[in-house]
Amino acid sequence: MQVYRFPFDIQSCNISFKSIMHPSEEIALFYNSNDTEITEESREAMQTQFEWLFLSMTVTNETVNHFGFNQTMIIYTINMKRRSVLYIANFLLPVFFLLCLDFGSFLMSDTGGEKVGFKITLLLSVTVMQLILKDILPCSSDRIPLTVAYCIGIFTLMLVSLLETILAIHLIGKDEQEEEKQRGDDSQAEKGCFTVVKKRSRLPSVENMSAPNKEGNTSRNTDVSQAIEKISDELGESRKTITLLCSRSYDKKPGYWTGVAQKINKVFAFIYIISAIVFLLTLAIMWCPPREQK
């Protein structure tokens, strides 16, 4: 059997009639040469057609020389077509739906391991479908069937998509490591700022400094007031610095490698979808069965 276009294949079967012992001079074989009439009579005579659908029947004759004399041989050629609806519903469509799910995975976030686990599950599902194909596909063809190429192509597309996701997660992880390092440096700076504020908060208040000098001169009070104003200005600057450090986490922009990963995702998604469409269209053209023989 030629199963290159399985399950859209058309098979031909030859049935030959001739005498074993007698030459054509002793036994003359006659046949109906009207192929259309033979086809209609055969179709009416058939009660059931299981996996195969009867298409047509043709008849020819030829003269052969097998035993040292000429013999007339009549050859009936039966053309049959496989019922493909069941294979489409049970095999081809589920694999195509898995590919559509892989398309949808591009909308998932790259952070975490949910996207990788989802893609690995899809790969395992295609592997299970290939095991099912091994049981239903006849092993009597010298060429690789298009159905096998269909499964291998989709499996390859999903594998490349998984590798791209792993690369994107790796790039995002590099930014996270840099952010953790920067966060540690910021915490050290914040501790230093809080230490300065704590030390300055221990300075005496205005009342404590001015109380002993109530009977002093005016110049002494002026010096104390200037010192207090200077301390207040420094405390205000320290407060601004702490506020700026604390607000970095809210104004944080995506890192360099995260931006690279996002660009790779966009370009790869476009190339991936175009490649899948071209692959499926090419297979569909190759899958088209030849014209029915009459």
C-alpha positions in Angstrom: 0.0 0.0 0.0 1.1 3.5 -0.8 0.3 5.5 2.4 2.2 8.7 1.5 -1.0 10.7 1.6 -2.5 8.9 4.5 -5.4 9.4 5.5 -6.3 10.9 2.1 -4.8 8.1 0.0 -6.3 6.3 -2.9 -5.3 2.7 -3.5 -5.5 0.6 -6.6 -5.8 -3.2 -6.6 -5.4 -5.4 -9.7 -7.2 -8.7 -10.2 -5.9 -10.8 -13.2 -7.6 -13.7 -15.0 -6.0 -16.1 -17.4 -5.7 -19.8 -18.1 -3.0 -21.8 -16.4 -2.4 -24.4 -19.1 -4.2 -23.5 -22.3 -3.0 -21.0 -24.9 -5.2 -18.3 -26.4 -6.0 -20.5 -29.4 -7.7 -23.0 -27.2 -9.4 -20.7 -24.6 -10.6 -17.2 -25.6 -11.5 -14.9 -22.7 -14.1 -12.2 -23.4 -14.9 -9.2 -21.1 -17.0 -6.1 -21.0 -14.9 -3.1 -22.2 -17.3 -0.5 -21.0 -15.6 0.8 -17.7 -18.6 3.0 -16.7 -21.0 0.1 -16.9 -18.7 -2.2 -15.0 -18.3 0.5 -12.3 -22.0 1.0 -11.9 -22.7 -2.7 -11.7 -20.0 -3.2 -9.1 -21.3 -0.3 -7.0 -24.8 -1.8 -7.0 -23.5 -5.2 -6.1 -21.7 -3.9 -3.0 -23.7 -4.2 0.2 -21.3 -2.6 2.7 -18.1 -0.4 2.4 -16.3 -0.2 5.7 -13.0 1.8 5.8 -12.7 2.0 2.0 -15.0 3.7 -0.5 -15.3 2.2 -4.0 -14.4 4.7 -6.7 -14.2 3.0 -10.1 -13.2 -0.1 -11.9 -11.3 -0.4 -15.2 -10.6 -3.5 -17.3 -7.8 -4.1 -19.8 -6.3 -7.2 -21.6 -2.9 -8.2 -22.6 -1.1 -11.2 -24.1 1.5 -12.9 -22.0 4.0 -15.7 -22.7 4.7 -17.7 -19.5 4.8 -21.3 -20.6 6.2 -21.0 -24.1 2.9 -20.1 -25.7 0.7 -17.0 -25.8 -2.1 -16.5 -23.3 -4.8 -13.8 -23.0 -4.9 -12.2 -19.6 -7.7 -9.9 -18.4 -6.8 -7.3 -15.7 -9.5 -5.6 -13.6 -8.2 -2.5 -11.7 -10.2 -1.5 -8.6 -9.7 2.1 -7.3 -10.6 2.7 -3.6 -10.4 5.7 -1.4 -9.9 5.7 2.4 -12.5 7.2 4.7 -10.6 10.1 6.2 -13.3 11.8 8.3 -12.5 9.6 11.4 -8.8 10.2 11.2 -9.3 13.9 10.8 -11.5 14.1 13.9 -9.4 11.8 16.0 -5.9 12.7 15.1 -5.3 15.7 12.8 -7.5 18.2 14.5 -6.3 17.4 18.1 -2.7 18.0 17.0 -3.7 21.2 15.3 -5.5 22.3 18.5 -2.3 21.7 20.4 -0.5 24.0 18.0 -3.2 26.7 18.6 -2.6 26.3 22.3 1.1 26.9 21.7 0.1 30.1 19.8 -1.9 31.2 22.9 1.1 30.6 25.2 2.7 33.7 23.8 0.2 35.7 25.8 1.5 34.2 29.0 4.0 35.9 31.3 7.6 34.8 31.1 8.1 35.2 34.9 7.8 32.0 36.8 7.7 28.5 35.5 4.1 28.2 34.4 4.8 29.0 30.7 7.6 26.4 30.5 5.5 23.7 32.2 2.6 24.5 29.8 4.8 24.1 26.7 6.4 20.9 28.0 2.9 19.5 28.5 2.1 20.3 24.9 5.2 18.5 23.7 4.3 15.4 25.7 0.8 15.5 24.2 2.2 15.6 20.7 4.4 12.7 21.6 1.4 10.7 22.7 -0.3 11.5 19.4 2.7 10.1 17.6 2.5 6.9 19.5 -1.2 6.6 18.5 -0.2 7.3 14.9 2.3 4.4 15.0 -0.5 2.0 15.8 -2.9 3.2 13.1 -0.4 3.9 10.2 0.4 0.9 7.9 4.1 0.2 7.7 4.2 -0.7 4.0 5.5 2.5 2.4 9.0 3.4 1.2 8.4 7.1 1.7 7.7 9.0 4.9 4.0 9.7 5.0 2.8 13.3 5.1 1.0 12.5 8.4 4.4 11.7 10.0 5.9 14.9 8.6 2.9 16.8 10.0 3.5 15.5 13.5 7.3 16.0 13.3 6.9 19.5 12.0 4.5 20.6 14.7 6.7 18.9 17.3 9.8 20.8 16.0 7.9 24.2 16.1 6.8 23.6 19.7 10.4 22.6 20.7 11.9 25.7 19.2 9.2 27.7 21.0 10.1 26.1 24.3 13.8 26.9 23.8 12.9 30.5 23.0 10.9 30.7 26.2 13.8 29.3 28.2 16.1 32.0 26.7 13.7 34.8 27.6 13.4 33.6 31.2 17.2 33.4 31.4 17.5 37.0 30.2 14.8 38.2 32.7 16.6 36.4 35.4 19.8 38.3 34.8 17.9 41.6 35.4 16.4 40.2 38.6 19.9 39.4 39.9 21.1 42.9 39.1 18.0 44.3 40.9 18.7 42.3 44.0 22.3 43.5 44.0 21.1 47.1 43.6 18.5 46.6 46.3 21.2 45.5 48.7 23.3 48.6 48.0 20.2 50.8 48.5 19.5 49.2 51.8 23.0 49.9 53.0 22.6 53.6 51.9 19.3 53.8 53.8 20.8 52.4 56.9 23.5 55.1 56.7 20.9 57.9 56.2 18.9 56.6 59.2 22.0 56.5 61.3 22.7 60.2 60.5 19.1 61.1 61.3 19.3 59.2 64.6 22.5 60.9 65.7 21.2 64.3 64.8 18.0 63.7 66.6 19.9 63.4 69.8 21.0 67.0 69.7 19.5 69.3 72.4 16.3 71.1 71.7 15.9 74.8 71.3 14.5 75.2 74.8 17.4 73.2 76.4 20.0 75.2 74.6 18.4 78.6 75.2 17.3 78.0 78.8 20.8 78.5 80.4 21.3 81.6 78.2 18.3 83.6 79.2 20.6 85.9 81.3 23.3 85.9 78.6 23.9 88.3 75.8 22.1 88.6 72.5 25.0 87.3 70.5 24.9 83.9 72.2 21.3 83.5 71.4 22.0 84.4 67.7 24.7 81.7 67.4 22.3 79.1 68.9 19.5 80.0 66.5 21.9 79.8 63.5 23.1 76.3 64.6 19.5 75.1 65.0 18.6 76.4 61.5 21.6 74.6 60.0 20.6 71.4 61.7 17.0 71.7 60.4 18.3 72.2 56.8 20.5 69.1 57.0 17.6 67.1 58.4 15.4 68.2 55.5 18.0 67.2 53.0 18.4 63.8 54.7 14.6 63.3 54.6 14.6 64.0 50.8 17.4 61.5 50.3 15.5 58.8 52.2 12.3 59.6 50.3 14.1 59.3 47.0 15.7 55.9 47.9 12.3 54.5 49.0 10.6 55.6 45.9 13.0 53.9 43.5 11.1 50.6 43.7 7.9 52.4 42.6 9.5 54.2 39.7 11.5 51.2 38.5 11.7 50.7 34.8 12.2 47.4 33.0 15.9 46.4 32.9 18.0 46.1 29.7 17.8 42.3 29.5 14.0 42.4 30.1 13.6 44.7 27.2 15.8 42.4 25.0 13.6 39.5 26.0 10.4 41.3 25.1 11.8 42.2 21.7 12.9 38.6 21.1 9.4 37.4 22.1 7.7 39.8 19.6 10.0 38.9 16.7 9.9 35.2 17.4 6.1 35.2 17.7 5.7 36.8 14.3 8.2 34.4 12.7 6.7 31.4 14.5 3.1 32.1 13.3 4.2 32.8 9.7 6.3 29.6 9.7 3.5 27.5 11.0 1.0 28.9 8.4 3.5 28.3 5.6 4.1 24.7 6.8 0.5 23.9 7.1 -0.4 25.3 3.7 2.5 23.4 2.1 1.3 20.1 3.7 -2.3 20.9 2.6 -1.2 21.3 -1.0 0.8 18.1 -0.9 -2.0 16.3 0.8 -4.5 17.0 -2.0 -5.3 13.6 -3.5 -5.0 13.2 -7.3 -8.0 13.2 -9.5 -10.2 10.2 -9.2 -9.5 7.7 -11.9 -12.3 6.8 -14.1 
